[in-house]
Amino acid sequence: MTQFDLPLEQLRAYRYPYPEPSDFEEFWAKTLKETGSLNPEFTPYDGELRTVDAFDVTFAGYGGDPIKGWLLLPGNRTGPVPTVVEYLGYGSGRGIPLESLAYASAGYGHFVMDTRGQGSSWRAGDTGDPSATGPAVPGYMTRGITDPHDYYYRRLYVDAIRAVDAAKAHPDVDGTRIAVTGRSQGGALSLVTAGIRDDIAGAIPHVPFLSAFRRGTAITDREPYAEIVRWCSIHRTKHETAFATLDYFDATAFAARATCRGSFSVALMDGVCPPSTVYAAFNAYGGDKDITEWPYNNHEGGGPQDQLRTVHVLRQLFG
């Protein structure tokens, strides 16, 4: 993969030209009113760790569905700690605590949300999705795509928003100092959460996905955007219906509503989440913001450097 998108100067100025639905805020306000009790449960988990305390978490996500997660806390804490809620990339599940030690080792609480229905592509998950509907291309991008009320990401976005409440329910989490982060799909979920909630101190999305759908599907043939293209190629007369649904889930619209600190990364050779789609969200972002460019990287972006970048932002936010 080479740099295939717009020239860098144009990327830095790129604005997604498609408007959001006129009832975008009404749709999400109604969706969030439909949620019920959170019912968080924290069970101590023996992860063979000596410096980090792990808790197996269950909370009620969209429709009351049980969502799993991990809460990892520094073993040497003396009181409630600032915490980062992490959302996962496409196909990933929560795995085991040993795979997520960086942020707790740096002195912060770390809440890892499992991803409903995923967790079987590259890291194991434990959360199902009992509400899958309609004919779909294999994957998650087209599940329920003809109606925003049925769309898969309506359920996942609500899970992500409620995960912050689940994290804050633990007595050793400082609920006044919460940040959100994630890579790819997880980066988009951090933007969604920051755009909906007003109690987030910072959003740190790495190479975020689910942004500028109409541009992404037009300029890359890589998965997962290719799932949408394949669906539209089979359901030839319904492509406008599909994109009308996707407009309610575009991370760009949520980014525009965020007011907390935003710290992005983008990979300029990224064929999965083309740079212009990342810049669409970044340039729309409503709070103070910065972006790190990885000029010679594909979708791996900064890799461990992005994790280190997250720790640096947490230090700036929370000390």
DOLODREN-589509 format. One line per field, with one value per residue: x, z, y of N, C-alpha, C in turn; residue number from 1; residue in three letters. Coordinates in pm, whole numbers, padded with zeros to 5 digits. Example, Ala and Ser with C-alpha at 12.3 -4.5 7.8 and 13.67 -1.06 7.14 Angstrom:
<atoms>
nc1 [01319 01285]
nc3 [00780 00708]
nc2 [-00569 -00225]
cac1 [01230 01367]
cac3 [00780 00714]
cac2 [-00450 -00106]
cc1 [01320 01290]
cc3 [00780 00787]
cc2 [-00330 00003]
n [1 2]
res [ala ser]
</atoms>
This chain:
<atoms>
nc1 [00084 00056 00067 -00245 -00464 -00603 -00375 -00153 -00191 -00452 -00585 -00559 -00736 -00977 -01327 -01613 -01868 -02137 -02460 -02581 -02862 -03175 -03310 -03121 -03028 -03266 -03321 -03110 -03148 -03395 -03327 -03146 -03311 -03449 -03307 -03247 -03201 -02863 -02719 -02447 -02186 -01907 -01659 -01395 -01102 -00876 -00602 -00342 -00171 00047 00080 -00142 -00488 -00760 -01093 -01375 -01628 -01976 -02239 -02552 -02624 -02738 -03088 -03091 -02921 -02664 -02340 -01998 -01682 -01356 -01223 -00935 -00710 -00453 -00243 -00125 -00280 -00417 -00658 -00953 -00896 -00802 -00942 -00933 -01151 -01164 -01237 -01279 -01115 -01245 -01391 -01262 -01246 -01266 -01057 -00804 -00703 -00420 -00353 -00392 -00241 -00110 -00215 -00308 -00067 00063 -00051 -00321 -00679 -00836 -01079 -01201 -01411 -01602 -01704 -02012 -02119 -01887 -01540 -01415 -01234 -00966 -00907 -01034 -01380 -01663 -01928 -02250 -02475 -02790 -02979 -02956 -03056 -03225 -03115 -02768 -02434 -02158 -02011 -02041 -02119 -02344 -02566 -02898 -02917 -03106 -03271 -03239 -03315 -03285 -03023 -02702 -02497 -02636 -02699 -02440 -02326 -02481 -02408 -02139 -02161 -02286 -02094 -01919 -02068 -02078 -01807 -01772 -01920 -01772 -01614 -01343 -01283 -01231 -01484 -01495 -01285 -01245 -01143 -01165 -01079 -00950 -00887 -00934 -01241 -01284 -01180 -01371 -01590 -01503 -01524 -01799 -01892 -01773 -01904 -02167 -02175 -02122 -01934 -01677 -01328 -01133 -01085 -00929 -00876 -00746 -00655 -00940 -01238 -01555 -01629 -01730 -01876 -01971 -01760 -01553 -01643 -01631 -01365 -01198 -01131 -01104 -01174 -01338 -01518 -01576 -01773 -02011 -02016 -02039 -02290 -02455 -02412 -02551 -02809 -02935 -03123 -03148 -02948 -02944 -03117 -02964 -02741 -02874 -02941 -02681 -02597 -02688 -02504 -02254 -01934 -01833 -02040 -02086 -01836 -01840 -01996 -01855 -01686 -01469 -01111 -00946 -00745 -00600 -00490 -00354 -00297 -00115 -00097 -00311 -00524 -00755 -00900 -00929 -00718 -00856 -01106 -01054 -00958 -01192 -01346 -01169 -01141 -01399 -01423 -01531 -01398 -01088 -00802 -00566 -00352 -00171 00037 00113 00320 00412 00270 00027 -00291 -00213 -00116 00034 00093 00251 00342 00116 -00017 00161 00135 -00126 -00091 00067 -00121 -00308 -00147 -00122 -00387 -00459 -00240]
nc3 [00000 -00087 -00037 -00108 -00096 -00068 -00130 00135 00230 00145 00282 00545 00545 00487 00471 00546 00313 00335 00475 00812 00928 00969 01199 01373 01644 01784 01727 01864 02126 02186 02159 02372 02587 02601 02741 03025 03366 03487 03630 03718 03767 03947 03959 04135 03967 03906 03746 03739 03804 03961 04006 03922 03977 03879 03753 03660 03460 03428 03267 03193 02865 02555 02530 02762 02734 02842 02882 02863 03025 03128 03428 03516 03765 03922 04144 04358 04435 04628 04662 04483 04130 03833 03518 03212 02958 02732 02396 02146 01845 01519 01510 01735 02070 02431 02527 02751 03078 03080 02830 02830 02982 02985 03060 03326 03437 03408 03601 03596 03610 03406 03191 02994 02734 02619 02288 02152 01992 01840 01866 01768 01568 01601 01869 02160 02258 02485 02465 02337 02060 02069 01903 01626 01293 00974 00624 00566 00466 00539 00850 01031 00942 00781 00913 00970 00813 00665 00824 01067 01331 01363 01314 01358 01481 01635 01865 01957 01992 02204 02403 02433 02530 02774 02900 03023 03243 03374 03441 03615 03828 03998 04315 04329 04109 03988 03916 03823 03661 03376 03075 02724 02483 02191 01911 01562 01496 01770 01814 01684 01852 02080 01996 01953 02217 02346 02209 02289 02571 02856 03047 03002 03007 02810 02472 02290 02005 01793 01458 01365 01274 01091 00998 00785 00589 00319 00169 00244 00148 -00119 -00194 -00106 -00131 00072 00352 00654 00506 00256 00296 00302 00042 -00104 -00015 -00116 -00385 -00434 -00334 -00520 -00556 -00315 -00212 -00142 00073 00253 00297 00404 00650 00756 00791 01040 01207 01170 01269 01240 01284 01557 01656 01604 01809 02038 02323 02485 02537 02246 02099 01828 01604 01279 00994 00705 00493 00512 00415 00512 00689 00529 00512 00466 00574 00843 00888 00832 01064 01253 01171 01209 01479 01798 02027 02191 02012 01871 01633 01545 01285 01100 00858 00701 00753 00752 00845 01098 01214 01462 01627 01911 01976 01966 02191 02385 02333 02420 02697 02749 02700 02901 03121 03088 03123 03376 03542]
nc2 [-00119 00218 00577 00670 00831 01161 01439 01546 01812 01861 01660 01749 01956 01845 01816 01638 01615 01544 01584 01529 01328 01500 01445 01347 01397 01362 01094 00962 01051 00937 00668 00633 00678 00448 00265 00051 -00054 -00066 -00261 -00348 -00588 -00698 -00923 -01059 -01168 -01423 -01370 -01455 -01247 -01009 -00738 -00609 -00579 -00770 -00767 -00946 -00833 -00771 -00605 -00440 -00385 -00251 -00297 -00440 -00653 -00877 -00760 -00821 -00752 -00630 -00503 -00351 -00276 -00079 -00255 -00129 00085 00355 00461 00577 00572 00757 00664 00480 00398 00142 00059 -00195 -00317 -00411 -00725 -00815 -00946 -00925 -01081 -01199 -01078 -01057 -00965 -00695 -00499 -00253 00009 -00009 -00078 00159 00308 00367 00311 00064 -00009 -00256 -00303 -00570 -00682 -00703 -00998 -01020 -01091 -01325 -01320 -01226 -01194 -01341 -01327 -01288 -01222 -01233 -01152 -01118 -01000 -00995 -00917 -00959 -01003 -01031 -00944 -01157 -01075 -00764 -00520 -00487 -00578 -00550 -00322 -00183 -00035 00209 00159 -00111 -00159 -00305 -00148 00033 -00103 -00166 00090 00190 00008 00090 00353 00306 00157 00333 00418 00174 00137 00355 00271 00117 00126 00193 00339 00659 00848 01108 01144 01033 00886 00797 00550 00376 00158 00179 00038 00060 00314 00469 00417 00546 00811 00830 00797 01017 01216 01192 01191 01410 01392 01314 01327 01311 01202 00949 00848 00599 00566 00586 00411 00378 00627 00892 00734 00725 00821 00644 00391 00443 00471 00266 -00084 -00255 -00471 -00364 -00203 -00301 -00489 -00344 -00246 -00489 -00575 -00372 -00413 -00646 -00596 -00407 -00202 -00083 00072 00344 00345 00196 00367 00583 00480 00438 00699 00779 00674 00766 00841 01095 01277 01244 01320 01592 01685 01651 01782 01754 01708 01596 01352 01232 00965 00896 00695 00728 00555 00390 00148 00039 00210 00479 00770 01017 00969 00953 01212 01347 01305 01413 01684 01769 01758 01874 01969 02084 01974 01739 01574 01286 01194 00908 00852 00634 00407 00144 00013 -00058 00165 00362 00149 00014 00267 00424 00333 00426 00696 00732 00696 00921 01126 01068 01126 01403 01478 01378 01353]
cac1 [00000 00123 -00026 -00340 -00575 -00575 -00248 -00159 -00251 -00597 -00634 -00567 -00848 -01093 -01453 -01710 -01969 -02274 -02523 -02640 -03010 -03233 -03356 -03010 -03029 -03390 -03304 -03023 -03211 -03497 -03259 -03087 -03419 -03503 -03220 -03297 -03103 -02727 -02690 -02307 -02132 -01761 -01614 -01248 -01057 -00736 -00534 -00200 -00103 00090 00080 -00270 -00607 -00853 -01232 -01463 -01741 -02097 -02336 -02662 -02608 -02861 -03194 -03067 -02834 -02545 -02215 -01883 -01567 -01257 -01173 -00799 -00672 -00319 -00246 -00073 -00365 -00452 -00791 -01006 -00796 -00852 -00963 -00956 -01239 -01114 -01321 -01192 -01121 -01342 -01366 -01191 -01313 -01190 -00941 -00778 -00637 -00278 -00336 -00431 -00177 -00034 -00266 -00304 00074 00101 -00111 -00460 -00778 -00852 -01201 -01201 -01545 -01617 -01781 -02119 -02123 -01757 -01454 -01375 -01146 -00824 -00897 -01160 -01480 -01757 -02058 -02327 -02564 -02914 -03077 -02919 -03175 -03220 -03007 -02646 -02306 -02083 -01953 -02135 -02146 -02472 -02673 -03006 -02876 -03217 -03348 -03147 -03357 -03242 -02883 -02611 -02421 -02721 -02680 -02302 -02303 -02541 -02318 -02020 -02198 -02317 -01972 -01864 -02144 -02034 -01676 -01788 -01991 -01678 -01571 -01203 -01273 -01265 -01579 -01478 -01167 -01263 -01110 -01203 -00982 -00971 -00826 -01021 -01377 -01278 -01161 -01502 -01673 -01461 -01582 -01943 -01913 -01738 -02004 -02295 -02162 -02058 -01849 -01553 -01217 -01056 -01105 -00801 -00902 -00638 -00702 -01081 -01323 -01696 -01637 -01740 -01910 -01987 -01627 -01478 -01685 -01602 -01222 -01121 -01197 -01063 -01268 -01479 -01604 -01616 -01899 -02120 -02016 -02095 -02434 -02520 -02404 -02655 -02938 -02904 -03221 -03161 -02824 -02972 -03173 -02852 -02661 -02957 -02922 -02544 -02580 -02715 -02397 -02126 -01858 -01811 -02148 -02063 -01716 -01876 -02064 -01763 -01627 -01350 -00985 -00940 -00609 -00619 -00380 -00394 -00191 -00135 -00106 -00414 -00625 -00874 -00967 -00854 -00687 -00956 -01218 -01008 -00956 -01331 -01383 -01081 -01172 -01530 -01421 -01572 -01314 -00946 -00764 -00439 -00348 -00039 00037 00211 00320 00449 00201 -00106 -00391 -00152 -00089 00153 00117 00279 00358 -00016 -00041 00242 00071 -00241 -00041 00108 -00241 -00360 -00062 -00157 -00522 -00481 -00117]
cac3 [00000 -00088 -00005 -00220 -00071 -00106 -00081 00277 00256 00128 00393 00667 00532 00433 00544 00488 00259 00343 00601 00899 00925 01041 01331 01434 01790 01833 01718 01970 02255 02206 02179 02505 02685 02604 02822 03159 03475 03445 03699 03702 03859 03944 04026 04131 03870 03925 03617 03761 03800 04094 04020 03872 04023 03768 03784 03550 03467 03346 03283 03097 02752 02479 02548 02880 02702 02926 02814 02946 03021 03234 03496 03564 03854 03979 04272 04465 04448 04766 04655 04346 04030 03701 03443 03069 02903 02600 02304 02070 01700 01450 01522 01858 02198 02545 02553 02893 03133 03046 02702 02843 03106 02972 03127 03469 03477 03411 03718 03571 03590 03265 03167 02858 02700 02517 02173 02130 01868 01774 01952 01713 01452 01639 02013 02201 02332 02563 02461 02216 02010 02046 01827 01484 01209 00832 00543 00581 00423 00657 00922 01115 00886 00711 00992 00995 00750 00599 00922 01176 01458 01366 01273 01460 01558 01735 01987 02004 02041 02337 02493 02458 02614 02907 02960 03113 03369 03442 03501 03726 03938 04090 04413 04312 03988 04008 03811 03773 03574 03282 02934 02638 02377 02112 01778 01451 01547 01907 01804 01654 01972 02172 01946 01982 02360 02376 02150 02359 02714 02892 03164 02953 03009 02687 02378 02227 01902 01700 01323 01386 01170 01096 00974 00643 00522 00174 00108 00268 00058 -00258 -00230 -00067 -00148 00185 00460 00650 00420 00142 00328 00260 -00104 -00153 00013 -00211 -00520 -00442 -00313 -00607 -00548 -00175 -00161 -00075 00204 00338 00339 00493 00784 00802 00829 01183 01283 01124 01381 01216 01349 01701 01683 01603 01933 02150 02375 02564 02463 02148 02051 01723 01517 01143 00914 00571 00397 00567 00319 00583 00724 00451 00590 00456 00664 00977 00893 00837 01205 01323 01137 01264 01624 01859 02138 02163 01945 01802 01557 01512 01152 01073 00712 00630 00814 00712 00950 01231 01266 01545 01707 02053 01994 01995 02333 02461 02313 02511 02833 02757 02712 03035 03214 03074 03176 03514 03618]
cac2 [00000 00348 00686 00663 00921 01299 01495 01576 01944 01849 01579 01830 02049 01774 01819 01545 01706 01495 01628 01427 01331 01614 01400 01273 01409 01302 00948 00912 01079 00835 00541 00626 00673 00312 00179 00025 -00058 -00104 -00387 -00390 -00688 -00705 -01045 -01071 -01269 -01463 -01370 -01484 -01118 -00966 -00593 -00559 -00649 -00787 -00798 -00987 -00740 -00786 -00497 -00444 -00295 -00225 -00394 -00522 -00766 -00880 -00726 -00854 -00661 -00642 -00384 -00376 -00166 -00093 -00322 -00043 00203 00391 00520 00575 00612 00793 00540 00487 00296 00106 -00016 -00283 -00317 -00497 -00868 -00848 -00955 -00874 -01164 -01221 -00959 -01052 -00896 -00554 -00456 -00129 00128 -00033 -00074 00300 00369 00406 00208 00029 -00085 -00310 -00350 -00673 -00636 -00800 -01074 -01029 -01170 -01454 -01298 -01221 -01206 -01405 -01252 -01367 -01154 -01258 -01048 -01191 -00922 -00986 -00920 -00931 -01060 -00951 -00996 -01203 -00963 -00690 -00388 -00478 -00638 -00456 -00196 -00113 00043 00247 00102 -00250 -00171 -00362 -00050 00098 -00180 -00153 00226 00202 -00065 00171 00466 00254 00103 00436 00408 00052 00164 00449 00206 00052 00227 00231 00421 00800 00879 01244 01146 00922 00906 00685 00526 00256 00153 00143 00039 00113 00458 00527 00410 00652 00935 00824 00819 01156 01304 01177 01217 01536 01367 01252 01424 01306 01092 00922 00748 00562 00531 00551 00353 00417 00771 00928 00608 00736 00832 00522 00284 00481 00478 00148 -00214 -00337 -00496 -00402 -00122 -00383 -00558 -00256 -00244 -00615 -00576 -00281 -00470 -00749 -00528 -00293 -00094 -00040 00132 00471 00311 00156 00482 00665 00422 00461 00839 00794 00608 00818 00897 01237 01354 01241 01399 01734 01718 01632 01906 01722 01698 01488 01326 01132 00925 00858 00633 00784 00445 00303 00108 -00006 00336 00577 00891 01123 00940 00992 01358 01394 01309 01506 01823 01800 01742 02000 02012 02101 01849 01724 01449 01232 01132 00803 00862 00512 00294 00102 00022 -00075 00298 00373 00029 00044 00411 00478 00306 00521 00826 00734 00718 01061 01209 01046 01203 01543 01498 01334 01350]
cc1 [00089 00021 -00119 -00451 -00536 -00434 -00263 -00223 -00403 -00659 -00655 -00683 -00979 -01213 -01551 -01831 -02113 -02337 -02572 -02791 -03065 -03279 -03248 -03017 -03154 -03379 -03222 -03079 -03317 -03434 -03208 -03194 -03475 -03421 -03276 -03186 -02970 -02685 -02545 -02266 -01982 -01717 -01463 -01206 -00909 -00671 -00387 -00114 -00069 00079 -00051 -00382 -00710 -00992 -01305 -01592 -01855 -02187 -02441 -02639 -02742 -02962 -03181 -02978 -02709 -02418 -02100 -01774 -01467 -01239 -01039 -00754 -00530 -00326 -00202 -00158 -00398 -00590 -00841 -00906 -00865 -00848 -00986 -01043 -01193 -01216 -01231 -01216 -01214 -01300 -01303 -01286 -01219 -01066 -00929 -00700 -00490 -00251 -00358 -00371 -00119 -00086 -00272 -00161 00126 00034 -00257 -00552 -00800 -00975 -01202 -01340 -01538 -01711 -01886 -02109 -01990 -01666 -01422 -01285 -00999 -00803 -01032 -01249 -01577 -01898 -02128 -02406 -02697 -03012 -03043 -03043 -03140 -03105 -02885 -02529 -02233 -01999 -02063 -02185 -02284 -02587 -02779 -02990 -02991 -03301 -03256 -03186 -03308 -03092 -02795 -02545 -02508 -02703 -02540 -02273 -02362 -02456 -02200 -02050 -02222 -02194 -01907 -01936 -02103 -01900 -01690 -01855 -01897 -01622 -01425 -01176 -01316 -01354 -01571 -01360 -01168 -01222 -01154 -01102 -01019 -00906 -00931 -01168 -01382 -01256 -01291 -01592 -01632 -01515 -01732 -01968 -01883 -01840 -02137 -02286 -02093 -01964 -01718 -01444 -01138 -01092 -00976 -00821 -00780 -00700 -00851 -01153 -01461 -01715 -01646 -01768 -01911 -01852 -01549 -01514 -01651 -01455 -01140 -01202 -01160 -01179 -01238 -01568 -01655 -01743 -02018 -02130 -02077 -02245 -02508 -02516 -02506 -02793 -02933 -02998 -03232 -03038 -02850 -03035 -03062 -02774 -02743 -02951 -02784 -02522 -02607 -02598 -02259 -02055 -01830 -01916 -02130 -01941 -01749 -01940 -01974 -01705 -01500 -01226 -00991 -00798 -00613 -00484 -00437 -00273 -00214 -00133 -00214 -00521 -00753 -00960 -00892 -00834 -00794 -01075 -01181 -01009 -01097 -01377 -01299 -01119 -01310 -01529 -01443 -01486 -01173 -00891 -00624 -00442 -00203 -00049 00149 00221 00346 00382 00064 -00196 -00336 -00119 00040 00182 00141 00301 00223 -00055 00036 00185 -00050 -00198 00002 -00013 -00303 -00279 -00100 -00294 -00529 -00357 -00064]
cc3 [00000 -00046 -00125 -00210 -00117 -00063 00062 00307 00243 00237 00517 00664 00499 00527 00472 00441 00279 00477 00683 00887 01010 01181 01404 01586 01850 01834 01835 02109 02286 02232 02321 02615 02700 02693 02963 03263 03426 03505 03686 03809 03838 04026 04020 04045 03893 03788 03625 03755 03942 04114 03975 03929 03910 03819 03655 03565 03379 03374 03174 02989 02685 02504 02671 02855 02790 02845 02911 02933 03127 03298 03557 03643 03906 04118 04388 04486 04594 04774 04513 04247 03903 03611 03296 03028 02760 02524 02200 01920 01645 01459 01652 01975 02310 02577 02701 02947 03095 02918 02712 02968 03101 03063 03279 03520 03484 03524 03705 03576 03442 03253 03020 02828 02593 02407 02137 01992 01797 01858 01901 01591 01491 01789 02065 02278 02399 02561 02330 02173 01975 01951 01678 01397 01062 00758 00546 00516 00548 00719 00996 01049 00822 00789 01026 00923 00682 00694 01038 01311 01475 01347 01389 01546 01650 01870 02044 02058 02181 02440 02533 02551 02758 02975 03054 03246 03447 03510 03625 03848 04036 04187 04397 04179 04022 03891 03757 03676 03485 03142 02856 02525 02300 01977 01676 01495 01688 01909 01773 01776 02074 02127 01973 02128 02399 02321 02222 02504 02740 03012 03126 02949 02880 02604 02300 02122 01812 01570 01323 01258 01178 01080 00824 00557 00371 00105 00126 00172 -00088 -00294 -00183 -00093 -00036 00281 00577 00559 00301 00169 00281 00108 -00160 -00132 -00090 -00354 -00541 -00429 -00389 -00589 -00407 -00123 -00092 00062 00302 00388 00424 00636 00837 00847 00978 01269 01245 01240 01363 01287 01500 01739 01690 01733 02055 02194 02455 02475 02369 02096 01957 01672 01383 01073 00768 00461 00436 00461 00382 00623 00653 00527 00582 00547 00808 00991 00892 00982 01281 01296 01187 01417 01695 01971 02095 02110 01890 01730 01529 01379 01143 00922 00638 00686 00754 00836 01090 01294 01344 01631 01853 02079 02021 02140 02421 02451 02405 02654 02850 02774 02850 03139 03209 03137 03327 03603 03641]
cc2 [00125 00454 00705 00766 01061 01340 01545 01710 01939 01763 01665 01929 01978 01782 01726 01625 01663 01534 01508 01433 01444 01575 01321 01278 01347 01149 00895 00941 00973 00699 00528 00624 00532 00218 00165 00027 -00114 -00239 -00433 -00491 -00696 -00827 -01053 -01191 -01297 -01477 -01400 -01358 -01075 -00815 -00528 -00645 -00652 -00824 -00835 -00908 -00788 -00666 -00507 -00339 -00269 -00336 -00481 -00641 -00763 -00859 -00754 -00747 -00701 -00506 -00422 -00254 -00188 -00155 -00235 00082 00228 00456 00513 00634 00661 00672 00569 00368 00269 00021 -00083 -00274 -00424 -00643 -00910 -00860 -00914 -00957 -01196 -01102 -00946 -00975 -00745 -00491 -00314 -00017 00110 -00030 00069 00376 00409 00286 00186 -00061 -00126 -00364 -00457 -00622 -00740 -00867 -01091 -01121 -01308 -01440 -01295 -01213 -01248 -01310 -01345 -01311 -01183 -01137 -01113 -01122 -00911 -01004 -00903 -00997 -00970 -01023 -01047 -01090 -00891 -00562 -00376 -00542 -00534 -00324 -00122 -00029 00081 00190 -00042 -00267 -00218 -00255 00034 00027 -00159 -00014 00245 00127 00023 00288 00421 00195 00205 00433 00284 00073 00251 00386 00138 00156 00271 00302 00562 00844 01020 01254 01022 00967 00783 00673 00401 00271 00110 00150 00098 00262 00529 00525 00514 00788 00942 00859 00963 01254 01302 01223 01351 01520 01298 01359 01425 01185 01075 00812 00725 00513 00495 00510 00420 00567 00796 00804 00620 00752 00702 00411 00315 00468 00359 00022 -00309 -00359 -00401 -00316 -00204 -00462 -00475 -00254 -00372 -00621 -00490 -00336 -00581 -00688 -00395 -00174 -00035 00033 00266 00449 00274 00276 00580 00612 00457 00605 00863 00744 00658 00888 01045 01322 01356 01326 01548 01779 01703 01766 01880 01721 01578 01473 01206 01080 00881 00798 00668 00679 00345 00273 00061 00113 00448 00707 00999 01096 00974 01144 01417 01407 01411 01651 01866 01809 01876 02052 02045 01969 01856 01590 01413 01159 01029 00787 00731 00388 00272 00104 -00006 00059 00302 00251 00064 00193 00479 00450 00403 00662 00840 00762 00864 01153 01191 01121 01351 01573 01480 01336 01209]
n [1 2 3 4 5 6 7 8 9 10 11 12 13 14 15 16 17 18 19 20 21 22 23 24 25 26 27 28 29 30 31 32 33 34 35 36 37 38 39 40 41 42 43 44 45 46 47 48 49 50 51 52 53 54 55 56 57 58 59 60 61 62 63 64 65 66 67 68 69 70 71 72 73 74 75 76 77 78 79 80 81 82 83 84 85 86 87 88 89 90 91 92 93 94 95 96 97 98 99 100 101 102 103 104 105 106 107 108 109 110 111 112 113 114 115 116 117 118 119 120 121 122 123 124 125 126 127 128 129 130 131 132 133 134 135 136 137 138 139 140 141 142 143 144 145 146 147 148 149 150 151 152 153 154 155 156 157 158 159 160 161 162 163 164 165 166 167 168 169 170 171 172 173 174 175 176 177 178 179 180 181 182 183 184 185 186 187 188 189 190 191 192 193 194 195 196 197 198 199 200 201 202 203 204 205 206 207 208 209 210 211 212 213 214 215 216 217 218 219 220 221 222 223 224 225 226 227 228 229 230 231 232 233 234 235 236 237 238 239 240 241 242 243 244 245 246 247 248 249 250 251 252 253 254 255 256 257 258 259 260 261 262 263 264 265 266 267 268 269 270 271 272 273 274 275 276 277 278 279 280 281 282 283 284 285 286 287 288 289 290 291 292 293 294 295 296 297 298 299 300 301 302 303 304 305 306 307 308 309 310 311 312 313 314 315 316 317 318 319]
res [met thr gln phe asp leu pro leu glu gln leu arg ala tyr arg tyr pro tyr pro glu pro ser asp phe glu glu phe trp ala lys thr leu lys glu thr gly ser leu asn pro glu phe thr pro tyr asp gly glu leu arg thr val asp ala phe asp val thr phe ala gly tyr gly gly asp pro ile lys gly trp leu leu leu pro gly asn arg thr gly pro val pro thr val val glu tyr leu gly tyr gly ser gly arg gly ile pro leu glu ser leu ala tyr ala ser ala gly tyr gly his phe val met asp thr arg gly gln gly ser ser trp arg ala gly asp thr gly asp pro ser ala thr gly pro ala val pro gly tyr met thr arg gly ile thr asp pro his asp tyr tyr tyr arg arg leu tyr val asp ala ile arg ala val asp ala ala lys ala his pro asp val asp gly thr arg ile ala val thr gly arg ser gln gly gly ala leu ser leu val thr ala gly ile arg asp asp ile ala gly ala ile pro his val pro phe leu ser ala phe arg arg gly thr ala ile thr asp arg glu pro tyr ala glu ile val arg trp cys ser ile his arg thr lys his glu thr ala phe ala thr leu asp tyr phe asp ala thr ala phe ala ala arg ala thr cys arg gly ser phe ser val ala leu met asp gly val cys pro pro ser thr val tyr ala ala phe asn ala tyr gly gly asp lys asp ile thr glu trp pro tyr asn asn his glu gly gly gly pro gln asp gln leu arg thr val his val leu arg gln leu phe gly]
</atoms>
